[in-house]
């Protein structure tokens, strides 16, 4: 069924079905009301002639340069064009779909001051399979994913390139074939499309999904190695896990005990008097401690990414008061540091899985430790 975006309750499970299974999305009605309210604050500011960063000023070092009301729309288009300067191989289909979904959800929060039309167009692109061609290199990180998101925004306004039904077309042609009208950007809308962390978060979310599958698979591989090496399940005794109560270690220990339950190889080892070993090598005996640390680390990274999943990450943000008036406040929610640290944590975790797997392989292929034929 269609997933309604509110900016407040998107889950990684929903992200997966949209990215990998082409689930449909829409903009929630409550979000339309919030977006209209914040948009009214932006329109009032433009009409009043007051100054607000990115709405009627230049950007970065040019923030002190005032832009006339007649040039506000052109300013947004120029911003998109000037930042669409990424290089390298394009992001994958899944990574691109993740970016579109996450940007739509962030804007649906109603703190960006853009019209609902912008999010509705992003949803239409997702549902129709219009995927912007987004170079994989060029994100600033500290200022958000400006270049990748600019390439996404280009297609929203009918420029750039997109993949549609297996062909690379101009952004204008892909939208036309899909029956989607390009957006004529109003004040702040170009900036709101560019300023965010959705490229980082898309890659991170997909990596978390794959890492969860990988750590479960690593448990299965370890169980097979344990059987091949006639290892003992004693190290996975729940009492040992309770004595050092890490949740990840306990889960891996349960997995290993279950997977090796009833092993005839294990039984033959127990009844043999030819095996002098008292306990197994670290690469077997310490699997719960190592795989468990990976599980706990992935859980921490997921918790950080979950916050980002439903956050407003552009600048400035628009806060509406009960009387309909509002404040436009500059901040730094576009900074990618939380995601960068979570991504590093995932990389360390995956390398750790690889490290202990290599040690198990060495145990099995070395006749001095395996009690198996050489090689």
Buried (B, 14 or more C-beta within 10 A) or exposed (E): EEBBBBBBEBEBEBBBBBBBEEBEBBBBEBBBEBBEBBBBBBBEBBEEEEBBBBBBBBBEEEEEEEBEEEEBBEBBBEBBBEBBEBEEEBBBEBBBBBBBBBBBBBBBBBBBBBBBBBBBBBBBBBBBBBBBBBBBEBBBBEBBBBBBBBBBBBBBBBBBBBBBEEEEBBBBBBBBBBEBEBBEBBBBBBBBBBBBBBBBBBBBBBBBBEBBEBBBEBBEBBBBBBBBBBBBBEBBEEEBBEEEEBEBBBBBBBBBBEBBEEBEBBEEBEEEEEEEEEEBBEBBBBBBBBBBBBBBBBEBBBEBBBEBBBBBBBBBBBBBEEEEEBEBEEEEBBBBEBBBEBBEBBEEBBEBBEEBBEBBEEBBEEEEBBEBEEE
